[in-house]
Amino acid sequence: MGRVHTGESVLARGVRIIEAFGLDDSALSVSEIARRAGLHVATASRLIEELVTCGWLERDGRRIRVGVRLWEVASRASPTVGLREAAMPFMEDLHAVVGHHAQLGVLEGDEVLFVERLSAPGAAVNYTRIAGRLPLHASSSGLVLLAHASTRQQERVLGAPMTAYTDKTVRNERELRSMLASVRRQGYALCAGHIHPETAGIAVPVRDADDVVVAAVSLVVPNDDHARTLVPVVQAAGKGISRVMTTTVKVQSDSHH
């Protein structure tokens, strides 16, 4: 049995039940949910039934899965909806031209959270997905976002342990400082073999109307000599998305006057 939280609201317990579902969990048993949420099985079972009644969870035989209703509300209310809509045409062009993974990531804590992704059979090795996360120091999108994050956040990441996925992964403060400076100077991040030996990540910033970096658009391609030649293509996509973001904000602002 997991840890038991006392003096906690029903809402907080319900949130922990929802958060018990990981990225690879299509369905869980009541006991698995209870253990992950740190609740007694009886308490978890009662709350799960209430969430099933609301449509936020669904029963699949004796197992529980996230409900379509929860997905619908989350998708509609997400602050990334406008960003994804602005990015999708450019990501589709990237995907069509290059034929490998095109993805859109945002800063979430000390990780990059991928909010959109286009892929295809036969593309480069797949190591991320929609709603997947990667450490900021290890991925091209993460490096772009960290390079334009607050000094406080940069120092926190620089001082934390860095997971090494391959022998190419940035793994110490000196290397990371140098990489972040390079990203700011060049306007892109190229990570050859940092997550997987066979892939390279290329990422550029997406800016809003205030010139603040709000996302990173990236490609994951084979780790070969051709990867660097794709940098201008990704840069064009980043500038296009940024232009749409700026235009959208301006139109919305004008409509209120």
Stockholm file with secondary structure:
# STOCKHOLM 1.0

chainA/1-257         MGRVHTGESVLARGVRIIEAFGLDDSALSVSEIARRAGLHVATASRLIEELVTCGWLERDGRRIRVGVRLWEVASRASPTVGLREAAMPFMEDLHAVVGHHAQLGVLEGDEVLFVERLSAPGAAVNYTRIAGRLPLHASSSGLVLLAHASTRQQERVLGAPMTAYTDKTVRNERELRSMLASVRRQGYALCAGHIHPETAGIAVPVRDADDVVVAAVSLVVPNDDHARTLVPVVQAAGKGISRVMTTTVKVQSDSHH
#=GR chainA/1-257 SS CCCCCCSCCHHHHHHHHHHTCCTTCSCBCHHHHHHHHTCCHHHHHHHHHHHHHHTSEEEETTEEEECHHHHHHHHHHCTTHHHHHHHHHHHHHHHHHHCSEEEEEEEETTEEEEEEEECCTTCSCCCCCTTCEEETTTSHHHHHHHHTSCHHHHHHHHTSCCCCSSTTSCCSHHHHHHHHHHHHHHSCEEEESSSCTTEEEEEEEEECTTSCEEEEEEEEEESSTTGGGGHHHHHHHHHHHHHHHHHHHHHHHHHTC
#=GC SS_cons         CCCCCCSCCHHHHHHHHHHTCCTTCSCBCHHHHHHHHTCCHHHHHHHHHHHHHHTSEEEETTEEEECHHHHHHHHHHCTTHHHHHHHHHHHHHHHHHHCSEEEEEEEETTEEEEEEEECCTTCSCCCCCTTCEEETTTSHHHHHHHHTSCHHHHHHHHTSCCCCSSTTSCCSHHHHHHHHHHHHHHSCEEEESSSCTTEEEEEEEEECTTSCEEEEEEEEEESSTTGGGGHHHHHHHHHHHHHHHHHHHHHHHHHTC
//
